[in-house]
């Protein structure tokens, strides 16, 4: 069987006997002939992923400002699990409002961070 594909940027056609060979040839062509387009796509994807996934710093700011409980839906279980060991150690050094918020979040983690 002969597999066929076409470059979405320039229309170059490729024909190979296996899908693996076809995809490899297409990938090599795109990186060689359309490098800036590929870099742009990768950066756009990273920016999109970062926008929908607030970081640990954002979680700490929300804990400190008291806005965490109303806006918890933007956070993921992985962020909580990454932050938990550090905050458990630092709890005694945190300001009182952050400490109280963290204790509430820690106790309600299974409810807040549903899988």
KOLDOVEX-329710 format. One record per atom (N, C-alpha, C, O): x, y, z; residue in three letters. Coordinates in steps of 0.2 Angstrom, whole numbers, padded with zeros to 4 digits, always signed. Atoms other than C-alpha are relative to their C-alpha. Layout:
% KOLDOVEX-329710
XYZala;...
***
This chain:
% KOLDOVEX-329710
+0004-0006+0000unk;+0000+0000+0000unk;+0004+0006+0000unk;+0010+0006+0003unk;-0004-0006+0000unk;+0006+0017-0004unk;-0003+0006+0004unk;-0009+0007+0002unk;+0003-0005-0003unk;+0003+0031+0008unk;+0002+0007-0003unk;+0008+0008-0005unk;-0001-0006+0004unk;+0001+0049+0002unk;-0001+0006+0006unk;-0006+0005+0010unk;+0002-0006-0004unk;+0002+0066+0011unk;+0003+0006-0003unk;+0007+0006-0008unk;-0002-0006+0003unk;+0004+0084+0007unk;+0002+0005+0005unk;-0002+0006+0010unk;-0002-0005-0005unk;+0013+0098+0016unk;-0005+0006+0000unk;-0008+0008-0005unk;+0006-0005+0000unk;+0000+0111+0022unk;+0003+0007-0001unk;-0002+0011-0002unk;-0003-0006+0002unk;+0012+0125+0019unk;+0001+0002-0007unk;-0001+0007-0010unk;-0002-0001+0007unk;+0018+0123+0002unk;-0003-0005-0005unk;-0002-0004-0011unk;+0003+0005+0004unk;+0009+0108-0005unk;+0004-0005-0003unk;+0002-0009-0008unk;-0005+0005+0002unk;+0024+0097-0008unk;-0004-0007+0001unk;-0006-0008+0007unk;+0003+0007-0001unk;+0017+0079-0010unk;+0006-0005+0002unk;+0011-0005-0001unk;-0004+0005-0002unk;+0025+0064-0002unk;-0004-0007-0001unk;-0010-0007+0001unk;+0002+0006+0000unk;+0023+0046-0005unk;+0005-0005+0003unk;+0011-0005+0001unk;-0005+0005-0003unk;+0030+0032+0005unk;-0004-0007+0002unk;-0010-0007+0001unk;+0004+0007+0000unk;+0026+0013+0008unk;-0002-0001+0007unk;-0007-0005+0008unk;+0003+0001-0007unk;+0023+0015+0027unk;-0001+0007+0003unk;+0001+0012+0001unk;+0002-0006-0003unk;+0015+0028+0038unk;+0006+0003+0004unk;+0007+0009+0004unk;-0006-0002-0004unk;+0031+0029+0049unk;+0004+0004-0005unk;+0007+0010-0003unk;-0004-0003+0005unk;+0041+0033+0033unk;-0003+0007-0002unk;+0001+0012-0003unk;+0004-0006+0003unk;+0028+0046+0027unk;+0000+0005+0005unk;+0002+0011+0003unk;+0000-0005-0005unk;+0027+0055+0043unk;+0007+0003+0002unk;+0008+0009+0003unk;-0007-0002-0001unk;+0046+0055+0046unk;+0002+0005-0006unk;+0005+0010-0005unk;-0002-0005+0006unk;+0048+0063+0028unk;-0003+0007+0000unk;+0000+0012-0001unk;+0004-0007-0001unk;+0034+0076+0031unk;+0003+0004+0005unk;+0004+0010+0005unk;-0002-0004-0006unk;+0041+0081+0048unk;+0007+0003-0002unk;+0008+0009+0000unk;-0006-0002+0002unk;+0059+0082+0041unk;-0001+0006-0005unk;+0003+0011-0005unk;+0001-0005+0005unk;+0053+0093+0026unk;-0003+0006+0004unk;+0000+0012+0002unk;+0002-0005-0003unk;+0043+0104+0037unk;+0005+0004+0005unk;+0005+0010+0004unk;-0005-0003-0004unk;+0057+0107+0049unk;+0006+0004-0004unk;+0008+0009-0002unk;-0005-0002+0004unk;+0069+0110+0035unk;-0002+0006-0004unk;+0001+0012-0004unk;+0003-0005+0004unk;+0058+0121+0024unk;-0004+0006+0003unk;-0005+0011+0001unk;+0005-0004-0003unk;+0046+0129+0036unk;+0002+0001+0008unk;-0003+0001+0012unk;-0003+0000-0007unk;+0057+0131+0052unk;-0004+0005+0004unk;-0006+0004+0010unk;+0003-0006-0003unk;+0050+0148+0057unk;-0007-0001+0002unk;-0010+0001+0007unk;+0007+0002-0001unk;+0032+0142+0055unk;-0001-0005+0006unk;-0005-0004+0010unk;+0000+0005-0005unk;+0035+0127+0066unk;+0002+0003+0007unk;-0002+0002+0012unk;-0002-0004-0006unk;+0044+0138+0080unk;-0006+0004+0002unk;-0008+0004+0008unk;+0006-0004-0001unk;+0029+0150+0079unk;-0006-0004+0003unk;-0009-0003+0008unk;+0005+0005-0002unk;+0017+0135+0081unk;+0001-0002+0007unk;-0003-0003+0012unk;-0002+0003-0006unk;+0026+0128+0096unk;-0001+0005+0006unk;-0003+0004+0011unk;+0001-0005-0005unk;+0027+0145+0105unk;-0007+0002+0001unk;-0009+0003+0007unk;+0007-0001-0001unk;+0009+0148+0102unk;-0004-0005+0004unk;-0008-0003+0009unk;+0003+0006-0004unk;+0004+0131+0109unk;+0002+0001+0008unk;-0002+0000+0012unk;-0002+0000-0007unk;+0015+0134+0125unk;-0003+0006+0003unk;-0005+0006+0009unk;+0004-0005-0003unk;+0007+0151+0128unk;-0007-0001+0001unk;-0009+0001+0006unk;+0007+0002-0001unk;-0010+0144+0126unk;-0001-0004+0006unk;-0005-0004+0010unk;+0000+0005-0005unk;-0006+0130+0138unk;+0001+0004+0007unk;-0002+0003+0012unk;-0002-0004-0006unk;+0002+0143+0151unk;-0006+0004+0002unk;-0007+0005+0008unk;+0005-0004-0002unk;-0013+0154+0150unk;-0006-0003+0003unk;-0009+0000+0008unk;+0005+0004-0003unk;-0025+0141+0155unk;+0002-0004+0006unk;-0002-0008+0009unk;-0003+0004-0006unk;-0014+0134+0169unk;+0004+0004+0004unk;+0010+0005+0004unk;-0004-0005-0004unk;-0010+0147+0182unk;+0005-0004+0004unk;+0004-0010+0006unk;-0005+0003-0004unk;+0006+0143+0191unk;+0000+0000+0007unk;-0005+0002+0010unk;+0000+0000-0007unk;+0011+0140+0208unk;+0000+0007+0004unk;-0002+0008+0009unk;+0000-0006-0003unk;+0015+0158+0211unk;-0007+0003+0000unk;-0009+0007+0005unk;+0007-0002+0000unk;-0003+0162+0206unk;-0004-0003+0006unk;-0008+0001+0009unk;+0003+0003-0005unk;-0009+0150+0218unk;+0002+0003+0007unk;-0003+0004+0011unk;-0002-0004-0006unk;+0001+0158+0232unk;-0003+0006+0001unk;-0005+0008+0007unk;+0003-0007+0000unk;-0005+0175+0228unk;-0008+0000+0002unk;-0010+0003+0006unk;+0007+0001-0001unk;-0023+0169+0228unk;-0001-0002+0007unk;-0006+0000+0011unk;+0000+0001-0007unk;-0020+0161+0245unk;+0001+0006+0005unk;-0003+0007+0009unk;-0002-0006-0004unk;-0013+0177+0252unk;-0005+0005+0000unk;-0007+0008+0005unk;+0005-0005+0001unk;-0027+0188+0245unk;-0007-0002+0003unk;-0011+0002+0003unk;+0007+0003-0002unk;-0041+0176+0251unk;-0005-0001-0006unk;-0010-0003-0005unk;+0004+0001+0006unk;-0047+0174+0233unk;+0000-0007-0002unk;-0003-0009-0007unk;-0001+0007+0002unk;-0043+0156+0232unk;-0006-0004+0000unk;-0008-0007-0005unk;+0006+0004-0001unk;-0059+0148+0238unk;-0005+0001-0006unk;-0007-0004-0009unk;+0004-0001+0006unk;-0070+0157+0225unk;+0003-0002-0006unk;-0001-0004-0011unk;-0003+0001+0007unk;-0058+0154+0211unk;+0004-0006-0001unk;+0008-0007-0005unk;-0004+0006+0000unk;-0052+0137+0215unk;+0000-0004-0007unk;+0004-0009-0008unk;+0001+0005+0006unk;-0058+0129+0198unk;+0005+0001-0005unk;+0006-0003-0009unk;-0005+0000+0004unk;-0044+0136+0189unk;+0007-0003+0001unk;+0011-0003-0002unk;-0006+0003-0002unk;-0031+0126+0198unk;-0001-0008-0001unk;-0007-0010+0000unk;+0000+0008+0001unk;-0027+0107+0195unk;+0003-0003+0006unk;+0007+0000+0010unk;-0003+0004-0005unk;-0023+0093+0207unk;+0008+0000+0000unk;+0011+0000+0005unk;-0007+0001+0000unk;-0005+0092+0201unk;+0003+0007+0003unk;+0009+0006+0006unk;-0003-0006-0003unk;-0002+0110+0206unk;+0000+0000+0008unk;+0005+0002+0011unk;+0001+0001-0007unk;-0009+0107+0223unk;+0005-0005+0003unk;+0009-0004+0008unk;-0005+0005-0003unk;+0002+0091+0225unk;+0007+0002-0001unk;+0011+0000+0003unk;-0007-0003+0001unk;+0018+0101+0219unk;+0001+0005+0006unk;+0006+0005+0008unk;+0000-0005-0005unk;+0014+0114+0232unk;+0000-0002+0007unk;+0003+0001+0011unk;+0001+0003-0007unk;+0009+0104+0247unk;+0006-0001+0004unk;+0006+0001+0010unk;-0006+0001-0004unk;+0026+0098+0253unk;+0003+0006+0002unk;+0006+0007+0008unk;-0004-0006-0002unk;+0034+0115+0252unk;-0004+0004+0005unk;-0002+0007+0010unk;+0004-0004-0005unk;+0019+0124+0261unk;-0001-0004+0007unk;-0002+0000+0012unk;+0000+0004-0006unk;+0018+0110+0274unk;+0006+0002+0004unk;+0006+0003+0010unk;-0006-0002-0004unk;+0036+0114+0279unk;+0000+0007+0002unk;+0002+0009+0007unk;+0000-0007-0001unk;+0034+0133+0277unk;-0006+0003+0004unk;-0006+0009+0005unk;+0006-0002-0003unk;+0017+0134+0286unk;+0001+0004+0006unk;-0002+0010+0007unk;-0001-0004-0007unk;+0024+0141+0303unk;+0003+0006-0002unk;+0003+0011+0002unk;-0003-0007+0002unk;+0033+0155+0293unk;-0005+0004-0004unk;-0003+0010-0006unk;+0004-0003+0004unk;+0018+0160+0283unk;-0004+0006+0004unk;-0005+0005+0010unk;+0004-0005-0003unk;+0008+0176+0287unk;-0007-0003+0002unk;-0009-0008-0001unk;+0006+0003-0003unk;-0008+0172+0297unk;-0006-0001-0005unk;-0009-0007-0006unk;+0006+0001+0005unk;-0021+0175+0282unk;+0002-0006-0005unk;-0003-0010-0006unk;-0002+0006+0004unk;-0011+0163+0271unk;+0000-0006+0003unk;-0002-0011+0000unk;+0000+0007-0004unk;-0009+0150+0284unk;-0007-0002+0001unk;-0008-0008+0000unk;+0007+0002+0000unk;-0028+0150+0287unk;-0002-0003-0006unk;-0006-0008-0006unk;+0003+0002+0006unk;-0032+0149+0269unk;+0003-0007-0002unk;+0000-0011-0005unk;-0003+0006+0002unk;-0019+0135+0266unk;-0003-0006+0004unk;-0004-0011+0002unk;+0003+0005-0004unk;-0026+0125+0281unk;-0007-0002-0002unk;-0009-0008-0003unk;+0007+0002+0002unk;-0044+0126+0274unk;+0001-0004-0007unk;-0002-0009-0008unk;-0001+0004+0007unk;-0038+0121+0256unk;+0003-0007+0002unk;+0001-0011-0002unk;-0003+0007-0002unk;-0027+0107+0264unk;-0006-0005+0002unk;-0005-0011+0000unk;+0005+0004-0003unk;-0042+0100+0273unk;-0005-0002-0005unk;-0008-0007-0005unk;+0005+0001+0005unk;-0054+0102+0258unk;+0003-0002-0006unk;-0001-0002-0011unk;-0003+0002+0006unk;-0042+0096+0245unk;-0003-0005-0004unk;-0004-0004-0010unk;+0003+0006+0004unk;-0051+0080+0240unk;-0007+0003-0003unk;-0009+0001-0008unk;+0006-0002+0003unk;-0067+0090+0237unk;+0002+0006-0005unk;-0001+0006-0010unk;-0002-0005+0004unk;-0059+0105+0229unk;+0003-0002-0007unk;+0001+0000-0012unk;-0004+0002+0006unk;-0047+0096+0217unk;-0003-0007-0002unk;+0001-0012-0001unk;+0003+0006+0002unk;-0058+0083+0210unk;+0004-0003-0006unk;+0007+0001-0010unk;-0004+0003+0006unk;-0050+0071+0197unk;-0004+0001-0006unk;-0002-0002-0011unk;
***
